[in-house]
């Protein structure tokens, strides 16, 4: 997606250890025009899939996920990174996710009220690096007996193992911006999935 690539190139900041900071337009301050265009790209890519639910993880996935859910006219559910006091022990699905960027491990949860065996789920998330967030969300869907239809990613670090790991599990991935490299603080791109 050319608009996203342009914003990554112009406003993204590269930090050591292959960290890309996009907080001026995606995950702290949000650019609404960009979010709408990305949501439309995901809708067009996955529109034949008969999606019944959009799933993401708090917090950065929520903005694009709600817009995609609106286009599909289905609910959006986000996995929480801590168990709310309103959920009792056997009332939620739980999985473990390690964040590459933050170097923390979280238990993520979704209430059993909001994921079921009848759900056909599309995952939307901001970054794909090592694939751990997507695998954690996929595990929640598996526990519920639902069907994972695919994964929509805003920015993929193609030089890391996440995509390969998902493809080995036959999970369809659509990444709108694929980074080939962040070496020497220079951003290089691969062809995005919605442009193929």
Buried (B, 14 or more C-beta within 10 A) or exposed (E): BEBBBEBBEEBBEBEEEBBBBBEBBBBEEBBEEBBBBBBBBBBEBBEEBEBBBBBBBEEBBBBBBBBBBBBBEBEBBBBBBEBEEEBEEEEBBBBEBBBBBEEEEBBBBBBBEBBEEEBBBBBBBBBBBBBBBBBBBBBBBEBBEBBBBBBBBBBBBBBBEBBEBBEEEEBBBBBBBBBEBBEEEEBEBBEBBBEE
